[in-house]
Amino acid sequence: MGKYVYDPSTFKEVFEKEFVYIKGLLRNAKRFGNKSALTCPIRERTWTYRELNEECNKLANALLNAGVRKGDVITYMFPNIAEFVFFYLAPQKIGAINNPINYRLAPGEVAYILDESEPVVFAFESSVMDTAMKAVEMAKHKPEVMIMVDVDGEASPPNGVVDYRDFVRDMLKREPLNEDEIPSTAFDETTRLYTSGTTGLPKGVPINNINEILSAHDVIMHFPLSPLDKTMNMTPWFHRGGLYSGGPNPTLYIGGEVVALKYFNPDLVLDYVEKYKITYLIGAPITAEMIYEAQLKKQRDLSSLKGLCTMGSPLERSACIKYMQVLTPNIMNGYGTTETFWNTFLRPFDLPDKAGSAGRSCTDDDVRVVKVFEDRLAEPNELAEKDNQEVGEVIIKSPAKFAYTYLNPKFNEGRIYKGWYYSKDLATWDENEYVTIIGRKDDMFISGGENIYPVQIEEILNEHPKVADSIVVGVPDEKWGKVCTAYVVPKDPSLTAEELDEYCKNHPMLSRFKRPRYYRFVNELPLTATGKKKHYVVEKMALEDLKEGRLVSPRKS
């Protein structure tokens, strides 16, 4: 050993105090003060970095004034509007936790989140006011402060709810705390997202400052992003993919401009690309297909577009080629989870040759496909053959972007093991470690970019007094990718698809996008010897039944 020994104590002290996401915004407010940060096309308004910081300061000061302190939770239900960005950033200035949730959830699902996270503040956009108020009525936990945001200025807040404009009125634009006084460390939770598990109930996923910053870095280097870029994420920001894949998180951290899209409309997206000179579009393959079709019908100037990134499902080769020809030559695709962000990536130089696969692991990640055993998790070194034939489970090591726990640690079992996240995604891989997703261990499918977990819908269907049992699967749909289809064993022969649809429509724990689109009544369901449902068998049946017209649709929309 030499005369001097490295002492990391000062580095640890500085790192823990300074590696905090919100300080990136503070730096940008100084160095890019007059540069555009956020544009809301609905309002036809743009906030500079200085103005965005001041808006966040007003909200942070109002939250402090309302008694919000370090570690308190701020839950909000917004589409992609400017206030989403304010609520994402402002709590971080005072050490509180911002918690965006799906505005499409049913009241009972929102109530479940309110009871688990126990937010001090609950904010919602006026378009989901009924859902929000029903959720609060159902929940045991009652938020101390409730705020309504009304972009159009036409709604009045119900009793006990304050209008956002009144909440921040007369609040100071200066920093609520000095930069050195921000009560947040590199390891503190900043953002809490909710995903769903095999039971269908939402699971809280904590994200800390290290995850925030290194998720931003990941996108910045993979796109790559610069302060000159303008991004539009076409998916809802409450998703990990929406907020972090070229959404507010990386774009504002690098000093670029975010253009908000309240609701997806392909023609509107293309109009905005032309008008605002957007450089990156981000969305699911289904949204890419829609903007492709819209561009064919009416040409817009897309010369500003440097890249289109898809995520959420595989991108087929034929689709990739036509998007490269009509939209932009630079197509990308990311695969990941709410917990770990994206972990494999297809870059433009991978495409179109590797289209259909999920790509290889991201720069700071390690992704493997391991063998699947019925009675235990595979060890991280029990690899599936790299032959694109043997199906295994995708496991992910992502210390940069994953906090390595759920909010409720009971969900950790079977998911976090020896530093790896076990995704329950089934896949093959090749000798160069390109991963191709095959399906889900828990039979989840994706409809319109939303994860659908059959178990939750089956449990709700089975609550109906005329239902003996059910299996739910997804069948292909041109618009949504897949739609929910239920095979039902009736208790009562008078049961109809229309009756079940009305029941699902009014069920407080079932979101609209989870309602079955098709039904088929059967005498029995395929089960294993131990009584487990064979979803894969029904999925094959459903494809044939759809083709032969044996599925019943009780509604037109």
C-alpha positions in Angstrom: 0.0 0.0 0.0 1.3 3.4 -0.9 1.9 6.5 1.2 -1.6 7.9 0.5 -4.9 6.1 0.4 -7.8 7.3 -1.5 -10.5 8.8 0.8 -14.0 8.7 -0.9 -15.8 10.4 2.0 -15.9 13.9 0.4 -17.1 12.5 -2.9 -19.8 10.5 -1.2 -20.9 13.6 0.7 -21.0 15.8 -2.3 -22.6 13.2 -4.6 -25.4 12.4 -2.2 -26.2 16.1 -1.7 -25.8 17.3 -5.3 -26.9 14.4 -7.6 -30.5 15.6 -7.4 -32.6 15.9 -10.6 -34.3 19.2 -9.7 -30.9 20.9 -9.6 -30.6 20.2 -13.3 -33.7 22.4 -13.9 -32.1 25.1 -11.7 -29.0 25.1 -13.7 -31.0 25.3 -17.0 -33.0 28.2 -15.6 -29.7 30.1 -15.3 -27.8 29.0 -18.5 -30.9 28.7 -20.7 -33.1 31.3 -19.0 -34.6 32.8 -22.2 -34.7 29.5 -24.2 -38.1 27.7 -24.8 -38.6 24.8 -22.4 -42.3 23.9 -22.7 -45.0 24.6 -25.3 -48.7 24.0 -24.9 -50.3 24.1 -28.3 -53.8 24.3 -26.8 -53.0 27.6 -25.1 -50.6 28.6 -27.9 -48.2 29.4 -25.1 -44.5 28.7 -24.5 -42.6 28.9 -21.2 -38.9 29.7 -21.2 -36.7 27.9 -18.7 -36.9 31.0 -16.5 -40.7 31.1 -16.7 -41.1 27.4 -16.2 -38.9 27.6 -13.1 -41.0 30.5 -11.8 -44.3 28.6 -12.4 -42.8 25.6 -10.4 -41.7 28.0 -7.7 -45.3 29.3 -7.3 -46.6 25.8 -7.0 -43.9 24.7 -4.6 -44.5 27.8 -2.4 -48.2 27.1 -2.5 -47.6 23.4 -1.4 -45.3 24.6 1.4 -48.0 27.1 2.4 -50.5 24.2 2.5 -48.3 22.2 4.9 -46.6 19.9 2.5 -43.2 18.7 3.7 -40.4 16.3 2.8 -41.6 12.8 2.0 -45.3 13.9 1.5 -47.0 12.5 -1.6 -48.6 14.7 -4.3 -50.9 12.5 -6.5 -52.2 13.9 -9.8 -54.4 12.7 -12.7 -53.6 14.7 -15.8 -53.3 14.2 -19.5 -50.2 15.7 -21.1 -50.7 19.3 -20.2 -48.3 22.0 -18.9 -49.6 21.5 -15.3 -48.3 17.9 -15.4 -44.8 19.3 -15.8 -45.4 21.8 -12.9 -46.5 18.9 -10.6 -43.6 16.7 -11.7 -41.0 19.4 -10.8 -42.4 21.5 -8.0 -42.6 18.8 -5.3 -39.0 18.0 -6.0 -38.1 21.5 -4.9 -39.3 20.8 -1.4 -38.4 17.1 -1.1 -42.0 15.9 -1.6 -42.9 12.9 -3.9 -44.8 13.5 -7.1 -47.1 10.7 -8.1 -48.7 10.8 -11.6 -51.4 8.2 -12.1 -53.4 7.0 -15.0 -56.4 9.3 -15.7 -58.2 6.4 -17.4 -58.4 4.3 -14.2 -61.7 3.4 -12.7 -62.8 5.1 -9.4 -62.1 2.0 -7.4 -58.6 1.7 -8.8 -57.8 5.3 -8.0 -59.2 4.8 -4.5 -56.8 1.9 -4.0 -53.9 4.1 -4.9 -55.1 6.9 -2.6 -55.3 4.4 0.3 -51.8 3.0 -0.4 -49.9 6.2 -1.0 -51.9 8.4 1.3 -51.2 11.7 -0.6 -51.5 15.0 1.2 -52.5 16.6 -2.1 -54.7 15.1 -4.8 -55.0 17.1 -8.1 -56.9 16.2 -11.2 -57.9 17.7 -14.6 -61.5 18.8 -15.0 -62.2 16.1 -17.6 -61.8 13.3 -15.0 -63.5 15.2 -12.2 -66.3 12.6 -11.8 -63.8 9.7 -11.5 -61.6 11.7 -9.0 -64.6 12.6 -6.8 -66.0 9.1 -6.8 -62.5 7.8 -5.9 -62.2 10.1 -2.9 -65.6 9.1 -1.7 -64.6 5.4 -1.9 -61.2 5.8 -0.4 -60.5 5.6 3.4 -57.7 8.1 3.1 -58.9 11.7 2.4 -56.3 14.1 1.0 -56.0 17.3 2.9 -55.9 19.4 -0.3 -57.7 18.8 -3.5 -57.0 20.8 -6.7 -58.7 20.9 -10.0 -56.9 22.0 -13.2 -59.2 23.4 -16.0 -57.3 24.1 -19.2 -60.4 25.3 -21.0 -61.6 27.6 -18.2 -65.1 26.3 -18.4 -65.5 24.0 -15.3 -66.1 25.0 -11.7 -64.4 23.0 -8.9 -66.8 21.0 -6.6 -67.1 21.7 -2.9 -63.9 21.1 -1.1 -61.7 21.5 -4.2 -59.7 24.5 -5.1 -59.1 25.7 -8.6 -55.4 25.5 -9.5 -55.2 29.2 -10.5 -56.6 30.2 -7.1 -54.2 27.8 -5.4 -51.1 29.4 -6.9 -52.5 33.0 -7.1 -50.3 35.6 -5.3 -47.6 33.0 -4.6 -44.0 34.2 -4.9 -42.0 33.3 -8.0 -38.8 33.0 -6.1 -37.3 29.7 -5.0 -39.1 28.2 -2.0 -35.8 27.1 -0.5 -32.2 28.0 -1.2 -30.5 25.4 -3.5 -28.4 24.2 -0.6 -31.5 23.7 1.5 -33.4 21.4 -0.8 -34.1 18.5 1.5 -33.4 15.7 -1.1 -30.5 13.4 -1.5 -29.4 11.2 -4.4 -31.1 8.2 -2.8 -34.5 9.9 -1.9 -37.7 9.0 -3.7 -38.7 11.7 -6.1 -41.4 10.1 -8.3 -43.8 7.3 -7.7 -45.3 5.5 -10.7 -48.0 2.8 -10.6 -48.0 -0.4 -12.7 -50.2 -3.4 -12.5 -49.3 -7.0 -11.5 -50.8 -10.3 -12.2 -53.7 -9.6 -9.8 -54.4 -6.4 -11.8 -54.1 -4.1 -8.7 -51.7 -1.2 -9.2 -48.2 -1.6 -7.7 -46.2 1.4 -6.6 -42.8 1.8 -8.1 -40.4 4.3 -6.4 -38.0 6.3 -8.5 -35.1 8.1 -6.8 -32.9 11.0 -7.9 -30.2 8.7 -9.2 -32.8 6.9 -11.3 -34.2 10.2 -12.5 -30.9 11.5 -13.7 -29.5 8.3 -15.2 -32.8 7.6 -17.0 -32.4 11.1 -18.5 -28.7 10.3 -19.4 -29.8 7.0 -21.0 -32.2 8.7 -23.4 -29.8 11.6 -24.1 -27.1 9.3 -25.3 -29.3 6.8 -27.1 -31.3 9.2 -29.3 -29.1 11.4 -28.9 -30.7 14.5 -27.4 -29.3 18.0 -27.3 -30.5 21.4 -26.1 -31.5 22.1 -29.7 -34.1 19.3 -29.8 -37.8 19.5 -29.5 -39.6 16.4 -28.4 -43.2 15.2 -28.4 -44.1 12.0 -26.6 -47.4 10.9 -28.0 -48.1 8.5 -25.1 -49.5 9.6 -21.7 -46.7 10.9 -19.4 -48.0 8.9 -16.4 -46.2 5.9 -18.0 -42.5 5.4 -17.5 -42.2 5.4 -21.2 -44.2 8.6 -21.5 -42.4 10.6 -18.9 -38.9 9.3 -19.5 -38.6 8.2 -23.2 -38.0 11.6 -24.7 -40.7 13.1 -22.4 -40.2 15.9 -19.8 -37.5 14.0 -17.8 -34.7 13.9 -20.3 -35.7 16.8 -22.5 -35.8 19.3 -19.7 -32.6 17.9 -18.1 -30.6 18.4 -21.3 -32.2 21.9 -22.0 -34.4 20.9 -24.9 -38.1 21.9 -25.5 -41.1 19.7 -24.7 -44.2 20.1 -26.8 -47.3 18.8 -25.0 -49.9 16.7 -26.8 -53.0 16.5 -24.6 -54.7 13.6 -26.5 -53.3 11.7 -29.4 -54.6 12.6 -32.9 -52.4 11.6 -35.8 -53.2 14.6 -37.9 -52.6 17.0 -35.0 -49.2 15.3 -34.4 -48.1 15.9 -37.9 -49.4 19.5 -37.9 -47.4 20.1 -34.7 -44.3 18.6 -36.2 -44.5 21.0 -39.1 -45.5 24.0 -37.0 -43.1 23.6 -34.1 -40.3 21.9 -36.0 -40.3 18.9 -33.7 -37.1 16.8 -33.9 -38.2 13.6 -32.0 -41.5 11.8 -31.9 -42.1 9.0 -29.3 -45.0 6.5 -29.2 -46.2 3.0 -29.6 -46.0 1.2 -33.0 -49.7 1.6 -33.2 -49.4 5.4 -33.0 -46.6 5.3 -35.6 -48.9 3.4 -37.9 -51.6 6.1 -37.5 -49.3 9.0 -38.3 -47.9 7.1 -41.2 -51.4 6.7 -42.7 -52.2 10.3 -42.0 -49.0 11.5 -43.7 -49.9 9.5 -46.8 -53.3 11.2 -47.0 -52.0 14.7 -46.4 -48.3 15.6 -46.8 -46.7 17.7 -44.1 -43.2 19.1 -44.0 -41.4 16.6 -41.7 -37.9 17.8 -42.5 -37.2 18.8 -38.9 -37.8 15.2 -37.7 -34.5 13.6 -36.6 -36.0 10.4 -35.2 -39.1 8.3 -34.4 -38.8 6.1 -31.3 -41.4 3.4 -30.7 -41.9 1.4 -27.5 -44.3 -0.9 -25.8 -44.4 -3.7 -28.4 -42.2 -5.1 -31.2 -41.8 -3.2 -34.4 -42.2 -5.4 -37.5 -39.8 -5.1 -40.4 -42.3 -4.2 -43.0 -43.7 -1.4 -40.8 -40.2 -0.2 -40.0 -39.3 0.1 -43.7 -42.4 2.1 -44.7 -41.9 4.5 -41.7 -38.3 5.0 -42.8 -39.5 5.9 -46.3 -42.4 8.2 -45.3 -41.6 9.7 -41.8 -37.9 9.6 -41.1 -35.0 7.3 -41.9 -34.1 7.2 -38.2 -36.4 4.7 -36.5 -35.7 3.4 -33.0 -37.4 1.0 -30.6 -37.1 0.5 -26.9 -38.2 -2.4 -24.6 -38.4 -2.3 -20.9 -40.7 -2.1 -17.9 -42.2 0.5 -15.5 -39.8 -0.7 -12.9 -36.6 -0.6 -14.9 -37.4 1.9 -17.7 -36.1 0.6 -21.1 -33.3 -1.9 -21.1 -32.8 -3.0 -24.7 -32.8 -0.7 -27.6 -32.8 -0.9 -31.4 -30.8 2.0 -32.8 -31.2 3.3 -36.4 -28.2 1.2 -37.5 -30.0 -2.0 -36.2 -33.0 -1.4 -38.5 -34.7 -2.7 -40.5 -32.5 -5.9 -40.3 -33.3 -6.5 -36.6 -36.9 -5.3 -36.6 -39.2 -7.7 -34.7 -36.6 -8.1 -32.0 -36.3 -5.9 -28.9 -32.7 -5.2 -29.6 -29.6 -5.5 -27.3 -29.1 -4.2 -23.8 -28.7 -0.5 -23.2 -25.3 0.9 -22.5 -25.5 0.7 -18.6 -27.7 -2.4 -18.5 -27.3 -6.1 -18.6 -30.2 -8.1 -20.1 -30.3 -11.9 -20.2 -32.7 -14.7 -21.1 -32.6 -17.4 -18.6 -34.3 -20.8 -18.4 -37.8 -21.2 -17.0 -38.6 -23.6 -14.2 -42.0 -24.4 -12.8 -40.9 -24.6 -9.2 -38.2 -21.9 -8.9 -36.5 -18.9 -10.4 -33.6 -19.6 -12.7 -30.2 -18.5 -11.4 -28.8 -15.5 -13.3 -26.2 -17.8 -14.9 -28.7 -20.5 -16.0 -29.0 -19.1 -19.5 -31.3 -20.1 -22.3 -29.5 -21.2 -25.5 -28.5 -18.2 -27.7 -30.1 -19.9 -30.7 -33.3 -17.8 -31.1 -35.2 -21.1 -30.4 -35.2 -21.8 -26.6 -37.8 -19.7 -24.8 -36.7 -18.2 -21.5 -37.5 -15.4 -19.1 -36.0 -11.9 -19.5 -34.0 -10.7 -16.5 -32.6 -7.3 -16.2 -29.8 -5.7 -14.2 -30.3 -1.9 -14.2 -28.8 -0.2 -11.1 -28.9 3.2 -12.8 -32.7 3.3 -13.5 -34.2 0.9 -11.0 -34.7 1.5 -7.2 -34.7 -2.3 -6.6 -38.0 -2.4 -4.6 -41.7 -1.9 -4.9 -43.4 0.6 -2.6 -44.9 -2.5 -0.9 -41.9 -4.9 -0.5 -44.2 -7.9 -0.5 -44.2 -7.6 -4.3 -40.4 -8.0 -4.4 -40.5 -11.8 -4.0 -40.1 -13.5 -7.3 -39.1 -10.3 -9.0 -35.9 -9.1 -7.5 -33.2 -11.7 -7.0 -29.4 -11.4 -6.7 -29.4 -7.9 -8.2 -31.6 -8.9 -11.1 -35.2 -8.0 -12.0 -37.2 -10.9 -13.3 -39.6 -9.5 -15.8 -41.9 -12.4 -16.5 -41.5 -11.6 -20.1 -40.7 -14.7 -22.3 -38.2 -14.4 -25.0 -35.5 -15.9 -27.2 -32.1 -14.5 -28.0 -29.2 -15.0 -30.4 -25.5 -15.2 -30.3 -25.2 -11.4 -30.4 -27.7 -11.1 -27.5 -30.5 -9.6 -29.6 -33.7 -10.4 -27.6 -37.0 -11.3 -29.2 -40.1 -11.1 -26.9 -42.4 -14.0 -27.3 -45.1 -13.4 -24.6 -45.8 -13.1 -20.9 -45.5 -15.6 -18.1 -48.6 -14.1 -16.6 -50.5 -13.8 -19.8 -50.6 -10.0 -19.9 -51.4 -8.4 -23.3 -51.3 -4.8 -24.5 -54.3 -3.0 -25.9 -53.8 0.6 -27.2 -50.5 0.9 -25.2 -52.1 -0.2 -22.0 -51.2 -3.4 -20.1 -54.1 -5.7 -19.7 -53.9 -8.4 -17.0 -56.6 -11.1 -17.6 -56.8 -12.2 -14.0 -58.3 -8.9 -12.8 -61.0 -8.9 -15.5 -61.7 -12.6 -14.9 -62.2 -12.0 -11.2 -64.7 -9.2 -11.9 -66.6 -11.3 -14.5 -66.8 -14.1 -12.0 -68.4 -11.9 -9.5 -71.5 -11.7 -11.7 -74.2 -14.0 -10.3 -74.8 -15.6 -13.7 -71.1 -16.4 -14.3 -69.5 -19.7 -13.2 -66.0 -19.0 -14.6 -64.2 -17.2 -17.3 -60.9 -16.8 -19.2 -59.8 -13.5 -20.8 -57.3 -13.2 -23.7 -56.4 -10.7 -26.3 -57.3 -11.0 -30.0 -55.8 -8.9 -32.8 -57.4 -5.6 -33.6 -56.4 -3.2 -36.4 -56.8 -0.1 -34.3 -55.8 -1.2 -30.7 -53.3 -3.9 -31.4 -55.3 -6.4 -29.3 -58.7 -6.2 -27.6 -60.0 -7.9 -24.6 -62.0 -11.1 -25.3 -63.8 -13.2 -22.6 -64.7 -16.9 -22.7 -67.5 -17.3 -20.2 -69.1 -20.4 -18.6 -72.6 -19.3 -17.6 -74.4 -20.4 -14.4 -77.6 -19.2 -15.9 -78.5 -19.8 -19.6 -80.3 -16.5 -19.8 -76.9 -14.6 -19.6 -76.2 -12.4 -22.6 -73.1 -10.6 -23.8 -75.1 -7.3 -23.6 -75.8 -8.0 -19.9 -72.1 -8.6 -19.2 -71.1 -5.5 -21.1 -73.4 -3.3 -19.1 -72.2 -4.9 -15.9 -68.5 -4.3 -16.8 -69.3 -0.7 -17.9 -70.7 0.1 -14.4 -68.1 -1.8 -12.4 -66.1 0.6 -10.2 -62.9 -1.4 -10.5 -62.8 -1.8 -14.3 -61.5 0.8 -16.6 -63.2 1.3 -19.9 -60.2 0.1 -21.9 -60.3 -3.2 -19.9 -63.9 -4.0 -20.8 -64.2 -7.1 -23.0 -64.9 -6.2 -26.6 -65.9 -9.8 -27.6 -67.6 -12.7 -25.7 -68.1 -16.4 -26.3 -70.1 -18.6 -24.0 -68.7 -22.1 -23.6 -69.5 -25.2 -21.5 -66.0 -25.5 -20.0 -62.6 -23.9 -19.9 -59.3 -25.6 -20.6 -57.5 -26.3 -17.3 -54.2 -27.9 -16.3 -54.2 -31.0 -14.0 -53.8 -28.6 -11.0 -56.7 -26.5 -12.1 -54.8 -23.6 -13.6 -56.3 -21.9 -16.7 -54.6 -22.5 -20.0 -54.7 -19.0 -21.4 -52.5 -19.9 -24.4 -55.0 -22.6 -25.5 -57.9 -20.1 -25.4 -55.8 -17.5 -27.2 -55.4 -20.0 -30.1 -59.1 -20.7 -30.0 -59.9 -17.0 -30.0 -57.9 -16.4 -33.2 -59.9 -19.1 -35.0 -63.2 -18.0 -33.5 -62.6 -14.4 -34.6 -61.8 -15.6 -38.1 -65.0 -17.7 -38.2 -67.2 -15.0 -36.7 -68.0 -17.0 -33.5 -67.2 -14.1 -31.2 -70.0 -11.8 -30.1 -69.5 -8.1 -29.8 -72.2 -6.4 -27.7 -71.1 -2.8 -28.6 -69.9 -0.7 -31.4 -67.3 1.3 -29.5 
